[in-house]
Amino acid sequence: MMDGLQAELARLDLLLVDLLRRLRRRGRSQVSEAAHGLVIEEGEAEGLLAELMSQHTGSADAAAPSAVSPTQYEAVWPPLVRARKTFGLDRFEADVLLLALAVEIDGRYARLVGFLNDHAAQVRPTVGLAVALLGRAAGEWRSFFPQAPLLHHALVSLEGDGPLSAQSIRLAQTLWPRLAGQDTALPAGVRLCAPADAVTWDDLVLPDPVRQRAMALSAWAAAEPRALLLVHGRPGSGRSALAAALAQAARPGAPILIVEGEALSNGDPAALARDALWYGASVVVHAIDSKPSPVALTLLRTLTAFVVWVTNEPAIEPLAASTGRLVIDLALPNSDVELRTSILNRLLGNDGGTRRDEVLALASRFSFGPGRWQLALRLARERARAERGREATLLPEDLSHVCRALPEVELGALAQRLQSPFVLDDVIVPTSTRAELELGLAWVRHRRRVFGTWGLGQKIFAGRGLACLFFGPPGTGKTMAAQAMANALGLDLFRIDLSQVVSKYIGETEKNLAGIFAAAESASAILFFDEADALFGKRTEVSDAHDRYANVETGFLLQRMEMHEGVTILATNLHQNLDDAFLRRMAIVAEFPLPQLDERQRIWERLLPAGDYRGVDVDVGLLARAFALSGGEIRNAVLAAAVMAADQGAPLGMAHLAVAVHRELRKSGRLVDPSAFGPWSASIKDRLEHPTGRTRDSQ
């Protein structure tokens, strides 16, 4: 142990000697044989004390001079001095910490305390023992009131159900190593940022109005001890970096204690406040939910430090009403292309592989904030080094690949990522439908110019995103069209799993949808709501609580879609089932009818194998004229026919196609006489008679 702590323990030794003498003068009897093993004998206690004194002072003589007088206290151990100044402790309270520390770090003190407690197993000091050993004035037991520093700052806890004097004093688990000179790890979800690592104003790329207001608020907070700055914006908007810069500017040179949501859910508010005081830190709280938890509110009431609160949405009312703090909010707007371009140029630094036009293209495709761009760049550099060596230059395709991979983490189980292998030419639809799809692509590609350069953004505040409605019978190409649009725009497509989104619990559906829209905006992903009438259906006349809540959900969806700046595609078989308010908000309304003759012929030609794999008897014109199938049914028929042909080791012929088409017609409830298939009717009849065998042609 270091000399300073040895001196403190030497003083404690003398206090213990004095207490033993007082007990002996009061006539404390020797331990009886019947109690042997339950308490510690006086002889052992004195031997332990002599051993401790010899170690700390070099002499076992109680009259030997001590490094520190037991009656005139002046702390010499720096952690104890720090605790006394930080938490406003008096001499008695500081000595309580010393006594509680001694039993934690040296088992001999624990044995001595067991002797003084009259029980070998009660090795932590009781309140009564602390007052008897350390007290020098009447009423020092008041130091164990909840409002007194020891308990208020969670320095110690009291254990046991007996009277106050019999309750044991336990030093906080994360505090005693610090008092012993060893810093300890902070609880899960809490970390300390040193002043040298803090974010400064020069590190941030912000719109000028936001920067000016942030700097003004930091100056206000510097003079207001009960200030609470509320920073809100969507994930990846740079809100965490801005919060750190605000904390650094308001309290220059102070470390920053960063508290994540995990600690707010399961943490001890008093312990968090104690750690903030111990380090003299400002506090940045990352509370994702807009409604503060009870732990969070208790923390804010307990903290005396300056606090910056980071969240998705403003929560001024509960924070101001429940904490007594002065709350000022600062909103981070969604980044535009110019701001994202500035962020990317700054972060790229000397990575010369990305030219100005390529940076602009990336900033236009992905509406990331600073935090997400930093993550994307780190992953992209790692990808480049892994594939092309440590000195590899970062290329635009590295960054584009990573950016497209990031959204998958955010949307999770609520959505399924769809591959987008199709181009617009693969979608065979009427000319009017094709025109709507092309208008949708133009909308996304040129919205920066329309809303920015042309100034429509100053006049039209809603509808900057693109909402599309695809309607028509099943199998007419709605999903394929969504995939083709995603491919053309270079964006990811996520099909929303309505079974995961819709909840019977009040408020859960809205919460799920809010998370989906926020994640899609951050990741620039396209949201695809298949069978959308299940979620976007018409509002009904209210006859019970269920109807009222269903209408609330619909109203929420209307508002959220109107605010959404990305691409949303709703697909339905019957668009008349959709609420009229949704239909009015659709920028693109594309009908996908059953294909006509020429369209069916083009679909057959596109899907059938070419060359030697197609039989010479295949008559595409006949297939298109004779059977009014949807594109999906044609796809299924071609696939089934190809499997049958491969199983027979023969090219795909009309006999296989006739059987496959007949299957599709039966699946949809359209009964057709096999004789209608002319010369191939025998193949169908044979298949019906021998469902697990091969057709007559193969025998």
Protein Blocks (a to p, Z undefined) as FASTA:
>chain_A
ZZklmmmmmmmmmmmmmmmmmmmmnopacddfklgojaccfklmmmmmmmmmmmmnopab
fkbccfbdfklccdfbfklmmmmmmnopafklmmmmmmmmmmmmomklmmmmmmmnopak
lmbccfklmmmmmpcbehklmmmgfkbmklmnomaccedjbdfklpccdddfklmmmmno
pacdddehiacddfklpccfklpccdfklmmmmmmmmmmmmmmmkbccdddddehilmmm
mmmmmmmmmmghiacddddfklmmmmcfklmmmmmmmnopacddddfblbdcfklmmmmm
mpmbdcddddfbdcfklmmmmnopacdddddddddfklmmmmmmmmnmmamkbcfklmmm
mmmmpccdfklmmmmmmmmmmmmmmmnojklccdfklmmmmmmmmmmmmnmmmbccdddf
bcfklpccdfklmmmmmmmmmmmmmmmmmmmmnommmmmmghkaccdddeddehiopmmm
mmmmmmmnopacddddfklmpccbghklmmmmmmmmmmmmmnopacddehkllmmcccdd
dfbfklmmmmmmmmmmmmmmmmpmbdcddddfblmlpcfklmmmpmbdcddddddfklmm
mmmmmmpcghjllcfklcfklmmmmpccdfklmmmmmmmmmmmmmmnopacdfklmmmmm
mmmmmmnopacdfklnommlmmmmmmmmmmmbccfklZZ
